């Protein structure tokens, strides 16, 4: 009897230990509220205070998360701006959100295919224009399919809203401001393009290379293989620190047309960074300007 009791107690202790270990191993981030998992979303599909937005370029009609509204992020591009890919300004964005039916008081959940920048591009635009109650689905639609979540082929009725935009002027910066970050010990310029673009081997403008003193972390390095979940916080933190991207510095982010930069913007927000700036013109503007300084190892 004593032996049996001892075994029961031992099993209880082991079970408690494993439970605690499992809880400790859960992935958490400094700004965890910016991310939502498929399990939580599945439980909240009928929440009237939640609006889900599908930003995939294709596939919505074949299957999407029930209740999700379809949104084409190409509409975020200002076709009249001289820099290709530039984000639309406050008033056009406001009208776009009204047409989609976004309300200022609603909580938004945005998703894309997974290894994509569409959801985080919209996330960035919403934060820039004053809507801060936004979450991104971890792993995107790839995670929802792996979870075998419920799917729908019909979209909800779209009702025009009274959305109001208000620009946060401290987020977006222009070319001259970026120049002030070169060799500045209090600022770090973060290039999130591929290594080939950064080194000037993959040239997509008049000139190839990168902004002088910029460090390079490709945007998708923060995602896991397979289902593209965000890597655990410790791994992302280690990656950032190795590149010199730390919270005591202002971080200026750029890529080619600011789409990949928007993904890194979200990643750094998730990781608790406060001093972030987005160079909207990115390399599309910088690389086509013959008067901007560049670093190109291929020309040294």
Backbone as CSV, one residue per row, in Angstrom:
resi,resn,N_x,N_y,N_z,CA_x,CA_y,CA_z,C_x,C_y,C_z
1,UNK,0.823,-1.200,0.000,0.000,0.000,0.000,0.865,1.260,0.000
2,UNK,1.907,1.228,0.859,2.814,2.368,0.927,3.525,2.578,-0.415
3,UNK,3.897,1.441,-1.023,4.582,1.528,-2.312,3.671,2.144,-3.367
4,UNK,2.401,1.735,-3.350,1.430,2.261,-4.300,1.215,3.756,-4.075
5,UNK,1.126,4.154,-2.812,0.947,5.557,-2.470,2.154,6.381,-2.905
6,UNK,3.343,5.816,-2.701,4.572,6.494,-3.096,4.593,6.740,-4.611
7,UNK,4.142,5.720,-5.367,4.100,5.837,-6.828,3.122,6.937,-7.256
8,UNK,1.975,7.012,-6.600,0.980,8.025,-6.913,1.526,9.433,-6.672
9,UNK,2.203,9.572,-5.520,2.776,10.869,-5.176,3.855,11.264,-6.188
10,UNK,4.692,10.300,-6.549,5.761,10.554,-7.517,5.184,10.967,-8.867
11,UNK,4.115,10.287,-9.279,3.477,10.621,-10.556,2.875,12.022,-10.523
12,UNK,2.293,12.372,-9.372,1.696,13.694,-9.228,2.769,14.784,-9.329
13,UNK,3.886,14.554,-8.637,4.990,15.515,-8.667,5.536,15.655,-10.085
14,UNK,5.717,14.522,-10.803,6.229,14.552,-12.162,5.265,15.266,-13.095
15,UNK,3.967,14.996,-12.913,2.963,15.642,-13.752,2.955,17.149,-13.542
16,UNK,3.057,17.567,-12.278,3.082,18.997,-11.961,4.304,19.658,-12.567
17,UNK,5.449,18.967,-12.477,6.694,19.508,-13.026,6.609,19.690,-14.539
18,UNK,6.050,18.665,-15.214,5.942,18.733,-16.669,4.977,19.832,-17.093
19,UNK,3.908,20.012,-16.311,2.954,21.069,-16.614,3.609,22.435,-16.497
20,UNK,4.398,22.625,-15.436,5.100,23.887,-15.231,6.122,24.119,-16.323
21,UNK,6.810,23.044,-16.720,7.791,23.162,-17.788,7.124,23.571,-19.092
22,UNK,5.944,22.952,-19.345,5.213,23.275,-20.570,4.771,24.715,-20.586
23,UNK,4.291,25.211,-19.428,3.847,26.602,-19.339,5.015,27.548,-19.541
24,UNK,6.173,27.179,-18.973,7.350,28.041,-19.090,7.869,28.096,-20.506
25,UNK,7.599,27.036,-21.280,8.135,26.975,-22.643,7.224,27.641,-23.676
26,UNK,6.031,28.145,-23.231,5.145,28.810,-24.159,5.825,30.059,-24.720
27,UNK,5.580,30.319,-25.993,6.210,31.462,-26.640,5.504,32.744,-26.205
28,UNK,6.262,33.669,-25.639,5.712,34.973,-25.277,6.664,36.064,-25.768
29,UNK,6.097,37.235,-26.022,6.862,38.373,-26.511,6.519,39.595,-25.656
30,UNK,7.386,40.591,-25.619,7.098,41.783,-24.822,5.745,42.423,-25.147
31,UNK,5.387,42.453,-26.434,4.079,42.978,-26.849,3.233,41.842,-27.423
32,UNK,3.009,40.842,-26.603,2.281,39.642,-26.997,0.901,39.960,-27.582
33,UNK,0.291,41.050,-27.123,-1.069,41.399,-27.546,-1.164,41.735,-29.032
34,UNK,-0.035,41.954,-29.689,-0.059,42.273,-31.118,-0.208,41.026,-31.988
35,UNK,-0.048,39.879,-31.376,-0.099,38.605,-32.097,-1.270,37.785,-31.565
36,UNK,-1.922,37.036,-32.441,-2.994,36.150,-32.014,-2.762,34.767,-32.615
37,UNK,-3.014,33.730,-31.829,-2.848,32.365,-32.301,-4.138,31.822,-32.886
38,UNK,-4.033,30.738,-33.630,-5.211,30.166,-34.286,-6.230,29.650,-33.268
39,UNK,-5.759,29.131,-32.123,-6.679,28.616,-31.121,-7.571,29.717,-30.574
40,UNK,-6.955,30.856,-30.229,-7.744,31.971,-29.701,-8.691,32.518,-30.751
41,UNK,-8.219,32.640,-31.974,-9.074,33.162,-33.037,-10.266,32.245,-33.275
42,UNK,-10.028,30.934,-33.251,-11.113,29.968,-33.461,-12.209,30.126,-32.410
43,UNK,-11.809,30.474,-31.200,-12.772,30.647,-30.112,-13.543,31.956,-30.214
44,UNK,-13.018,32.906,-31.009,-13.621,34.238,-31.063,-14.260,34.568,-32.414
45,UNK,-14.528,33.568,-33.213,-15.076,33.815,-34.547,-16.419,34.536,-34.515
46,UNK,-17.163,34.354,-33.455,-18.487,34.987,-33.364,-18.486,36.236,-32.489
47,UNK,-17.309,36.732,-32.164,-17.190,37.927,-31.334,-17.599,39.157,-32.150
48,UNK,-18.667,39.866,-31.746,-19.133,41.031,-32.518,-18.175,42.219,-32.472
49,UNK,-17.228,42.197,-31.528,-16.260,43.284,-31.400,-14.958,43.005,-32.144
50,UNK,-14.968,41.935,-32.940,-13.775,41.524,-33.676,-14.047,41.569,-35.171
51,UNK,-13.110,42.137,-35.925,-13.209,42.146,-37.385,-11.961,41.485,-37.952
52,UNK,-12.162,40.497,-38.819,-11.059,39.742,-39.415,-10.875,40.188,-40.857
53,UNK,-9.620,40.431,-41.239,-9.320,40.893,-42.601,-8.335,39.935,-43.269
54,UNK,-8.709,39.419,-44.423,-7.898,38.515,-45.231,-7.186,39.353,-46.297
55,UNK,-5.853,39.378,-46.254,-5.094,40.215,-47.194,-4.400,39.407,-48.289
56,UNK,-4.784,38.152,-48.457,-4.144,37.338,-49.486,-4.500,37.854,-50.881
57,UNK,-3.575,37.702,-51.817,-3.813,38.161,-53.177,-4.763,37.244,-53.932
58,UNK,-4.836,35.986,-53.518,-5.715,35.034,-54.197,-6.118,33.924,-53.228
59,UNK,-7.174,33.211,-53.581,-7.598,32.077,-52.774,-8.766,32.349,-51.853
60,UNK,-9.167,33.613,-51.719,-10.251,33.950,-50.780,-11.538,33.207,-51.125
61,UNK,-11.876,33.173,-52.407,-13.107,32.513,-52.820,-13.100,31.007,-52.644
62,UNK,-11.908,30.415,-52.609,-11.793,28.966,-52.440,-11.847,28.551,-50.972
63,UNK,-11.597,29.489,-50.094,-11.633,29.183,-48.665,-10.938,30.249,-47.849
64,UNK,-11.614,30.714,-46.801,-11.033,31.707,-45.906,-11.591,31.502,-44.503
65,UNK,-11.038,32.206,-43.548,-11.523,32.116,-42.181,-12.939,32.697,-42.133
66,UNK,-13.889,31.995,-41.538,-15.276,32.477,-41.518,-15.392,33.902,-40.971
67,UNK,-16.136,34.723,-41.694,-16.359,36.092,-41.261,-15.309,37.070,-41.729
68,UNK,-14.249,36.574,-42.373,-13.155,37.452,-42.799,-13.552,38.273,-44.020
69,UNK,-13.141,39.540,-44.012,-13.351,40.425,-45.149,-12.112,40.371,-46.042
70,UNK,-12.319,40.400,-47.345,-11.202,40.360,-48.278,-10.706,41.785,-48.551
71,UNK,-9.376,41.946,-48.492,-8.788,43.265,-48.762,-7.545,43.107,-49.611
72,UNK,-7.491,43.855,-50.712,-6.348,43.837,-51.622,-5.376,44.934,-51.202
73,UNK,-4.197,44.554,-50.703,-3.238,45.547,-50.210,-2.620,46.389,-51.334
74,UNK,-2.869,46.023,-52.585,-2.410,46.883,-53.682,-3.108,48.244,-53.618
75,UNK,-4.242,48.286,-52.981,-4.976,49.547,-52.833,-4.263,50.510,-51.888
76,UNK,-3.283,50.016,-51.159,-2.522,50.865,-50.249,-1.446,51.676,-50.983
77,UNK,-1.246,51.400,-52.253,-0.199,52.071,-53.028,-0.725,53.362,-53.642
78,UNK,0.046,54.432,-53.463,-0.278,55.723,-54.071,0.280,55.756,-55.488
79,UNK,-0.586,55.551,-56.463,-0.154,55.465,-57.869,0.304,56.809,-58.410
80,UNK,0.005,57.902,-57.712,0.395,59.230,-58.177,1.743,59.665,-57.634
81,UNK,2.293,58.933,-56.682,3.557,59.338,-56.060,4.729,58.980,-56.974
82,UNK,5.740,59.836,-57.059,6.888,59.554,-57.932,7.712,58.349,-57.511
83,UNK,7.644,57.966,-56.234,8.359,56.771,-55.767,7.409,55.584,-55.846
84,UNK,7.763,54.598,-56.641,6.908,53.425,-56.846,6.681,52.666,-55.541
85,UNK,5.418,52.343,-55.272,5.081,51.556,-54.091,4.766,52.369,-52.855
86,UNK,4.821,53.703,-52.949,4.640,54.585,-51.792,3.238,54.431,-51.203
87,UNK,3.155,54.447,-49.882,1.892,54.285,-49.173,0.973,55.487,-49.398
88,UNK,-0.333,55.227,-49.565,-1.302,56.307,-49.712,-1.327,57.165,-48.446
89,UNK,-1.750,58.398,-48.616,-1.767,59.345,-47.513,-3.041,59.234,-46.682
90,UNK,-3.138,60.042,-45.656,-4.164,59.896,-44.626,-5.596,59.863,-45.165
91,UNK,-5.988,60.844,-45.951,-7.383,60.921,-46.400,-7.780,59.762,-47.317
92,UNK,-6.959,59.416,-48.325,-7.309,58.236,-49.132,-7.386,56.962,-48.291
93,UNK,-6.487,56.844,-47.300,-6.531,55.665,-46.433,-7.825,55.652,-45.626
94,UNK,-8.210,56.796,-45.121,-9.449,56.900,-44.361,-10.642,56.442,-45.194
95,UNK,-10.708,56.904,-46.433,-11.810,56.512,-47.323,-11.780,55.019,-47.626
96,UNK,-10.579,54.484,-47.770,-10.426,53.058,-48.054,-10.950,52.217,-46.900
97,UNK,-10.634,52.625,-45.665,-11.100,51.888,-44.492,-12.615,52.029,-44.313
98,UNK,-13.158,53.185,-44.671,-14.608,53.365,-44.614,-15.297,52.384,-45.558
99,UNK,-14.749,52.276,-46.757,-15.320,51.373,-47.765,-15.259,49.925,-47.315
100,UNK,-14.178,49.564,-46.610,-14.023,48.199,-46.112,-14.935,47.935,-44.917
101,UNK,-15.343,49.008,-44.232,-16.215,48.844,-43.070,-15.492,48.807,-41.748
102,UNK,-14.228,49.263,-41.729,-13.451,49.275,-40.486,-13.960,50.390,-39.581
103,UNK,-14.188,50.072,-38.309,-14.616,51.067,-37.325,-13.469,51.338,-36.360
104,UNK,-13.349,52.544,-35.896,-12.259,52.923,-34.996,-12.255,52.124,-33.706
105,UNK,-13.429,51.758,-33.222,-13.524,51.083,-31.926,-13.366,49.566,-32.016
106,UNK,-13.309,49.005,-33.215,-13.280,47.556,-33.367,-11.855,47.007,-33.246
107,UNK,-11.736,45.791,-32.742,-10.450,45.088,-32.722,-10.274,44.373,-34.053
108,UNK,-9.118,44.576,-34.667,-8.853,43.968,-35.973,-7.887,42.802,-35.854
109,UNK,-8.147,41.740,-36.604,-7.208,40.631,-36.775,-6.931,40.513,-38.261
110,UNK,-5.654,40.576,-38.621,-5.252,40.562,-40.025,-4.423,39.314,-40.309
111,UNK,-4.645,38.718,-41.469,-3.799,37.580,-41.852,-3.530,37.604,-43.348
112,UNK,-2.417,36.947,-43.711,-2.085,36.740,-45.115,-1.774,35.262,-45.301
113,UNK,-1.058,34.917,-46.367,-0.790,33.507,-46.650,0.148,32.877,-45.626
114,UNK,1.067,33.647,-45.086,2.039,33.114,-44.119,3.393,33.758,-44.320
115,UNK,4.152,33.254,-45.301,5.433,33.893,-45.635,5.109,35.026,-46.611
116,UNK,4.646,36.119,-46.054,4.128,37.217,-46.847,4.274,38.503,-46.034
117,UNK,4.060,39.631,-46.701,4.170,40.923,-46.027,2.864,41.710,-46.071
118,UNK,1.815,41.128,-46.627,0.562,41.859,-46.816,-0.091,42.242,-45.493
119,UNK,-0.178,41.299,-44.571,-0.842,41.573,-43.286,-0.091,42.632,-42.497
120,UNK,1.231,42.529,-42.459,2.013,43.488,-41.684,2.084,44.853,-42.384
121,UNK,1.921,44.881,-43.696,1.854,46.168,-44.407,0.593,46.915,-43.972
122,UNK,-0.525,46.206,-43.906,-1.758,46.829,-43.447,-1.660,47.188,-41.967
123,UNK,-1.017,46.331,-41.179,-0.803,46.632,-39.755,-0.066,47.958,-39.618
124,UNK,1.017,48.118,-40.373,1.797,49.347,-40.302,0.954,50.556,-40.692
125,UNK,0.198,50.437,-41.788,-0.630,51.553,-42.253,-1.655,51.946,-41.193
126,UNK,-2.254,50.968,-40.553,-3.247,51.246,-39.512,-2.614,51.949,-38.322
127,UNK,-1.423,51.510,-37.908,-0.749,52.191,-36.800,-0.333,53.605,-37.197
128,UNK,0.168,53.761,-38.404,0.574,55.078,-38.874,-0.597,56.050,-38.844
129,UNK,-1.789,55.550,-39.185,-2.954,56.402,-39.278,-3.899,56.278,-38.075
130,UNK,-3.339,55.823,-36.955,-4.032,55.989,-35.683,-4.896,54.871,-35.157
131,UNK,-4.958,53.731,-35.835,-5.746,52.613,-35.295,-4.788,51.629,-34.621
132,UNK,-4.817,51.570,-33.300,-3.825,50.800,-32.546,-4.326,49.467,-32.010
133,UNK,-5.587,49.142,-32.229,-6.128,47.875,-31.729,-6.109,46.849,-32.858
134,UNK,-4.897,46.434,-33.220,-4.702,45.548,-34.372,-3.822,44.365,-33.975
135,UNK,-4.176,43.169,-34.440,-3.387,41.970,-34.170,-3.155,41.210,-35.472
136,UNK,-2.038,40.532,-35.547,-1.689,39.737,-36.728,-1.774,38.254,-36.350
137,UNK,-2.343,37.446,-37.234,-2.458,36.009,-36.982,-1.104,35.342,-37.152
138,UNK,-0.605,34.727,-36.108,0.691,34.056,-36.141,0.658,32.861,-37.095
139,UNK,1.498,32.905,-38.119,1.541,31.817,-39.088,0.630,32.006,-40.278
140,UNK,-0.233,33.035,-40.217,-1.119,33.323,-41.333,-2.075,32.188,-41.655
141,UNK,-2.554,32.183,-42.895,-3.528,31.167,-43.301,-2.910,29.775,-43.316
142,UNK,-1.597,29.713,-43.490,-0.918,28.411,-43.443,-1.115,27.768,-42.076
143,UNK,-1.059,28.579,-41.017,-1.269,28.059,-39.667,-2.722,27.644,-39.468
144,UNK,-3.646,28.414,-40.030,-5.067,28.076,-39.904,-5.379,26.743,-40.588
145,UNK,-4.789,26.514,-41.747,-4.997,25.247,-42.448,-4.363,24.091,-41.683
146,UNK,-3.156,24.311,-41.135,-2.501,23.265,-40.350,-3.311,22.928,-39.107
147,UNK,-3.973,23.916,-38.569,-4.831,23.759,-37.390,-6.145,23.077,-37.756
148,UNK,-6.411,22.985,-39.059,-7.671,22.460,-39.599,-8.845,23.291,-39.108
149,UNK,-8.624,24.608,-39.141,-9.681,25.524,-38.733,-10.825,25.560,-39.722
150,UNK,-11.967,25.980,-39.235,-13.166,26.066,-40.060,-12.922,27.030,-41.225
151,UNK,-13.501,26.719,-42.390,-13.328,27.554,-43.565,-14.681,27.929,-44.157
152,UNK,-14.685,29.045,-44.875,-15.894,29.508,-45.544,-15.541,29.934,-46.958
153,UNK,-16.508,29.881,-47.857,-16.289,30.332,-49.237,-17.166,31.542,-49.571
154,UNK,-17.911,32.014,-48.592,-18.750,33.193,-48.792,-18.300,34.308,-47.860
155,UNK,-18.316,35.523,-48.363,-17.858,36.657,-47.568,-18.991,37.349,-46.838
156,UNK,-18.685,38.060,-45.767,-19.714,38.792,-45.018,-20.155,40.043,-45.775
157,UNK,-21.279,40.581,-45.387,-21.779,41.802,-46.004,-20.918,42.984,-45.560
158,UNK,-20.494,43.792,-46.523,-19.676,44.964,-46.215,-20.579,46.172,-46.003
159,UNK,-20.397,46.833,-44.849,-21.172,48.025,-44.533,-20.217,49.203,-44.334
160,UNK,-20.452,50.266,-45.058,-19.594,51.444,-44.960,-19.587,51.986,-43.531
161,UNK,-18.404,52.392,-43.070,-18.250,52.873,-41.694,-17.926,54.367,-41.671
162,UNK,-17.676,54.888,-40.466,-17.299,56.290,-40.288,-15.870,56.386,-39.756
163,UNK,-14.998,55.544,-40.272,-13.610,55.497,-39.812,-12.936,56.864,-39.945
164,UNK,-12.168,57.231,-38.900,-11.395,58.468,-38.920,-9.914,58.146,-38.748
165,UNK,-9.097,58.701,-39.620,-7.646,58.489,-39.545,-6.976,59.694,-38.902
166,UNK,-5.889,59.422,-38.181,-5.091,60.484,-37.583,-3.633,60.055,-37.618
167,UNK,-2.836,60.724,-38.444,-1.455,60.319,-38.676,-0.583,60.480,-37.432
168,UNK,0.254,59.472,-37.183,1.272,59.541,-36.133,2.561,60.020,-36.799
169,UNK,2.869,61.312,-36.747,3.967,61.878,-37.543,5.349,61.397,-37.159
170,UNK,5.517,60.828,-35.977,6.854,60.433,-35.533,7.309,59.100,-36.135
171,UNK,6.438,58.382,-36.829,6.794,57.047,-37.326,7.519,57.100,-38.666
172,UNK,6.976,57.837,-39.614,7.496,57.846,-40.985,8.545,58.940,-41.169
173,UNK,9.649,58.592,-41.854,10.713,59.569,-42.085,11.069,59.640,-43.569
174,UNK,11.684,60.759,-43.933,12.061,61.001,-45.321,13.566,60.786,-45.519
175,UNK,13.987,60.918,-46.763,15.364,60.640,-47.171,16.388,61.460,-46.386
176,UNK,16.143,62.747,-46.203,17.107,63.594,-45.498,17.274,63.161,-44.051
177,UNK,16.194,62.703,-43.441,16.272,62.212,-42.062,17.131,60.955,-42.004
178,UNK,16.965,60.090,-42.989,17.742,58.846,-43.022,19.228,59.151,-43.118
179,UNK,19.577,60.170,-43.887,20.979,60.567,-44.011,21.576,60.910,-42.650
180,UNK,20.747,61.474,-41.759,21.226,61.834,-40.424,21.518,60.605,-39.566
181,UNK,21.041,59.446,-40.005,21.288,58.218,-39.259,22.590,57.538,-39.616
182,UNK,23.212,57.959,-40.708,24.485,57.369,-41.133,25.585,57.751,-40.138
183,UNK,26.266,56.743,-39.611,27.356,56.956,-38.644,26.884,57.629,-37.358
184,UNK,25.606,57.571,-37.085,25.066,58.163,-35.853,25.034,57.089,-34.767
185,UNK,25.748,57.279,-33.655,25.813,56.245,-32.611,24.489,56.000,-31.903
186,UNK,23.544,56.935,-32.029,22.253,56.798,-31.365,21.173,56.236,-32.278
187,UNK,21.542,56.009,-33.546,20.583,55.480,-34.508,21.200,54.299,-35.245
188,UNK,20.354,53.386,-35.660,20.840,52.269,-36.476,19.904,52.105,-37.670
189,UNK,20.495,51.992,-38.845,19.718,51.803,-40.067,19.666,50.307,-40.365
190,UNK,18.461,49.794,-40.482,18.254,48.354,-40.655,17.703,48.061,-42.041
191,UNK,18.476,47.359,-42.848,18.120,46.939,-44.197,17.595,45.508,-44.108
192,UNK,16.334,45.287,-44.506,15.739,43.954,-44.338,15.553,43.238,-45.677
193,UNK,16.265,43.692,-46.696,16.241,42.998,-47.982,17.105,41.739,-47.922
194,UNK,17.168,41.026,-49.027,18.010,39.833,-49.084,19.478,40.223,-49.008
195,UNK,20.312,39.254,-48.681,21.747,39.518,-48.606,22.301,39.947,-49.962
196,UNK,21.736,39.377,-51.038,22.189,39.702,-52.392,21.871,41.154,-52.756
197,UNK,20.689,41.622,-52.348,20.340,43.018,-52.593,21.243,43.939,-51.780
198,UNK,21.444,43.591,-50.532,22.277,44.389,-49.623,23.703,44.533,-50.147
199,UNK,24.243,43.464,-50.717,25.622,43.465,-51.210,25.747,44.052,-52.616
200,UNK,24.626,44.371,-53.244,24.676,44.956,-54.586,24.773,43.930,-55.692
201,UNK,24.515,42.666,-55.367,24.546,41.604,-56.383,23.196,41.492,-57.092
202,UNK,22.121,41.791,-56.395,20.774,41.802,-56.956,20.346,43.268,-57.025
203,UNK,20.410,43.833,-58.221,20.170,45.271,-58.393,18.776,45.499,-58.974
204,UNK,17.959,46.280,-58.265,16.580,46.508,-58.684,16.276,47.986,-58.940
205,UNK,17.296,48.827,-58.884,17.164,50.256,-59.176,18.356,50.673,-60.028
206,UNK,18.563,51.959,-60.214,19.702,52.429,-61.007,21.027,52.017,-60.387
207,UNK,21.047,51.918,-59.066,22.275,51.541,-58.369,21.959,50.443,-57.348
208,UNK,22.950,49.594,-57.116,22.795,48.535,-56.135,23.659,48.790,-54.916
209,UNK,23.380,48.060,-53.843,24.148,48.216,-52.612,23.233,48.538,-51.457
210,UNK,23.748,49.278,-50.482,22.935,49.634,-49.329,23.321,51.002,-48.790
211,UNK,22.504,51.518,-47.902,22.782,52.807,-47.266,24.004,52.627,-46.359
212,UNK,24.986,53.516,-46.428,26.194,53.384,-45.605,25.880,53.203,-44.121
213,UNK,26.590,52.288,-43.482,26.499,51.883,-42.064,25.250,51.070,-41.750
214,UNK,24.387,50.822,-42.741,23.199,50.003,-42.487,23.599,48.554,-42.211
215,UNK,22.894,47.920,-41.285,23.086,46.500,-41.009,21.976,45.720,-41.705
216,UNK,22.179,44.426,-41.884,21.251,43.628,-42.679,20.728,42.419,-41.919
217,UNK,19.400,42.335,-41.805,18.704,41.127,-41.349,17.549,40.920,-42.317
218,UNK,17.565,39.858,-43.076,16.460,39.643,-44.017,15.167,39.409,-43.241
219,UNK,14.098,40.020,-43.674,12.829,40.048,-42.944,12.310,38.664,-42.549
220,UNK,12.449,37.689,-43.434,11.864,36.374,-43.164,12.711,35.511,-42.243
221,UNK,13.881,36.011,-41.837,14.705,35.266,-40.890,14.049,35.153,-39.523
222,UNK,13.028,35.969,-39.260,12.350,35.917,-37.961,11.260,34.851,-37.935
223,UNK,11.040,34.165,-39.067,9.993,33.153,-39.170,10.586,31.749,-39.162
224,UNK,9.807,30.796,-38.675,10.247,29.401,-38.640,10.033,28.754,-40.004
225,UNK,10.729,27.651,-40.235,10.505,26.853,-41.440,9.183,26.108,-41.296
226,UNK,8.648,25.621,-42.409,7.368,24.929,-42.352,6.254,25.948,-42.183
227,UNK,5.386,25.724,-41.208,4.371,26.738,-40.898,5.111,27.966,-40.375
228,UNK,4.936,29.131,-41.026,5.780,30.300,-40.723,5.378,31.078,-39.470
229,UNK,5.511,30.431,-38.316,5.292,31.139,-37.057,6.483,32.053,-36.783
230,UNK,6.276,33.063,-35.954,7.409,33.867,-35.514,8.289,33.009,-34.611
231,UNK,9.587,33.142,-34.778,10.511,32.410,-33.923,10.339,32.863,-32.476
232,UNK,10.821,32.045,-31.544,10.688,32.402,-30.135,11.434,33.707,-29.868
233,UNK,10.991,34.416,-28.866,11.528,35.745,-28.576,13.037,35.728,-28.347
234,UNK,13.547,34.718,-27.646,14.985,34.650,-27.370,15.796,34.559,-28.654
235,UNK,15.301,33.795,-29.621,16.013,33.651,-30.896,16.011,34.963,-31.684
236,UNK,14.875,35.646,-31.690,14.802,36.925,-32.395,15.687,37.953,-31.703
237,UNK,15.647,37.974,-30.384,16.471,38.918,-29.618,17.949,38.701,-29.889
238,UNK,18.361,37.449,-29.947,19.764,37.117,-30.218,20.167,37.599,-31.619
239,UNK,19.307,37.385,-32.582,19.556,37.807,-33.956,19.715,39.323,-34.037
240,UNK,18.838,40.037,-33.351,18.883,41.492,-33.359,20.147,42.016,-32.690
241,UNK,20.485,41.457,-31.549,21.665,41.912,-30.818,22.945,41.672,-31.612
242,UNK,23.009,40.544,-32.316,24.193,40.240,-33.132,24.379,41.276,-34.233
243,UNK,23.283,41.864,-34.688,23.361,42.887,-35.733,23.491,44.291,-35.141
244,UNK,23.435,44.393,-33.818,23.547,45.698,-33.177,22.240,46.448,-33.064
245,UNK,21.125,45.746,-33.312,19.798,46.368,-33.222,19.306,46.230,-31.787
246,UNK,19.423,47.294,-31.021,19.082,47.276,-29.601,18.077,48.379,-29.273
247,UNK,17.381,48.208,-28.159,16.280,49.102,-27.805,16.731,50.485,-27.368
248,UNK,18.005,50.648,-27.059,18.492,51.961,-26.647,18.758,52.875,-27.841
249,UNK,18.628,52.333,-29.059,18.867,53.121,-30.267,17.568,53.299,-31.052
250,UNK,17.512,54.382,-31.801,16.409,54.552,-32.729,16.697,53.692,-33.963
251,UNK,15.717,52.926,-34.397,15.907,52.015,-35.527,15.152,52.547,-36.748
252,UNK,15.883,52.783,-37.827,15.293,53.234,-39.094,15.274,52.032,-40.038
253,UNK,14.090,51.643,-40.489,13.922,50.404,-41.257,13.629,50.719,-42.726
254,UNK,14.248,49.954,-43.619,13.933,50.098,-45.042,14.121,48.777,-45.764
255,UNK,13.531,48.690,-46.964,13.749,47.534,-47.855,13.753,48.079,-49.280
256,UNK,12.992,47.476,-50.177,12.901,47.999,-51.547,11.745,48.990,-51.687
257,UNK,10.533,48.555,-51.255,9.352,49.409,-51.371,8.570,49.495,-50.058
258,UNK,9.232,49.208,-48.961,8.681,49.327,-47.601,7.721,48.208,-47.207
259,UNK,7.494,47.231,-48.069,6.630,46.112,-47.683,7.334,45.183,-46.698
260,UNK,8.539,44.750,-47.050,9.304,43.903,-46.132,9.693,44.679,-44.880
261,UNK,9.923,45.984,-45.040,10.227,46.827,-43.886,9.050,46.859,-42.919
262,UNK,7.821,46.823,-43.449,6.636,46.806,-42.594,6.574,45.527,-41.763
263,UNK,7.028,44.418,-42.338,7.061,43.161,-41.593,8.049,43.257,-40.439
264,UNK,9.227,43.856,-40.693,10.195,44.023,-39.616,9.716,45.049,-38.597
265,UNK,9.002,46.064,-39.059,8.405,47.024,-38.135,7.502,46.289,-37.141
266,UNK,6.650,45.403,-37.663,5.777,44.629,-36.777,6.592,43.753,-35.832
267,UNK,7.623,43.091,-36.357,8.458,42.222,-35.531,9.080,42.990,-34.369
268,UNK,9.619,44.163,-34.655,10.248,44.963,-33.612,9.217,45.505,-32.625
269,UNK,8.036,45.843,-33.101,6.956,46.242,-32.182,6.609,45.068,-31.264
270,UNK,6.526,43.874,-31.844,6.241,42.667,-31.070,7.298,42.443,-29.998
271,UNK,8.536,42.771,-30.339,9.657,42.574,-29.424,9.847,43.723,-28.435
272,UNK,8.938,44.679,-28.447,8.978,45.739,-27.446,9.805,46.955,-27.785
273,UNK,10.181,47.117,-29.057,10.935,48.305,-29.466,9.988,49.505,-29.560
274,UNK,10.432,50.639,-29.025,9.607,51.850,-29.030,10.089,52.898,-30.016
275,UNK,11.387,52.968,-30.252,11.958,54.044,-31.067,12.163,53.577,-32.508
276,UNK,11.048,53.426,-33.221,11.089,52.916,-34.588,10.722,54.000,-35.584
277,UNK,11.424,53.977,-36.725,11.119,54.884,-37.822,11.097,54.067,-39.112
278,UNK,10.158,54.394,-39.977,10.037,53.710,-41.258,10.413,54.667,-42.393
279,UNK,11.362,54.237,-43.228,11.729,55.008,-44.414,10.850,54.515,-45.557
280,UNK,9.754,55.229,-45.800,8.764,54.794,-46.776,9.340,54.743,-48.191
281,UNK,10.203,55.699,-48.536,10.784,55.691,-49.877,11.683,54.496,-50.124
282,UNK,12.343,54.018,-49.063,13.210,52.846,-49.086,14.198,52.882,-50.256
283,UNK,14.694,51.711,-50.659,15.724,51.678,-51.698,15.181,52.108,-53.060
284,UNK,13.856,52.009,-53.233,13.256,52.445,-54.493,13.555,53.923,-54.737
285,UNK,13.558,54.703,-53.679,13.909,56.111,-53.804,15.415,56.318,-53.720
286,UNK,16.043,55.707,-52.709,17.469,55.927,-52.450,18.342,55.442,-53.611
287,UNK,18.046,54.251,-54.114,18.865,53.664,-55.168,18.691,54.309,-56.524
288,UNK,17.585,55.027,-56.714,17.349,55.720,-57.980,17.805,57.168,-57.946
289,UNK,18.265,57.613,-56.782,18.778,58.979,-56.643,20.302,58.925,-56.804
290,UNK,20.816,59.535,-57.843,22.253,59.463,-58.128,23.100,60.276,-57.160
291,UNK,22.461,61.016,-56.270,23.196,61.875,-55.340,23.235,61.336,-53.904
292,UNK,22.570,60.224,-53.652,22.583,59.662,-52.297,23.846,58.799,-52.115
293,UNK,24.435,58.801,-50.918,25.598,57.949,-50.691,25.191,56.484,-50.597
294,UNK,26.007,55.601,-51.131,25.717,54.166,-51.046,27.010,53.412,-50.729
295,UNK,26.826,52.201,-50.245,27.924,51.259,-50.081,27.647,50.062,-50.964
296,UNK,28.587,49.776,-51.868,28.443,48.635,-52.765,29.782,47.885,-52.807
297,UNK,29.852,46.755,-52.103,31.114,45.982,-52.065,31.611,45.582,-53.440
298,UNK,30.702,45.456,-54.414,31.107,45.046,-55.757,31.856,46.145,-56.507
299,UNK,31.745,47.374,-56.011,32.392,48.495,-56.696,33.628,48.987,-55.946
300,UNK,33.934,48.313,-54.822,35.112,48.735,-54.032,36.390,48.154,-54.597
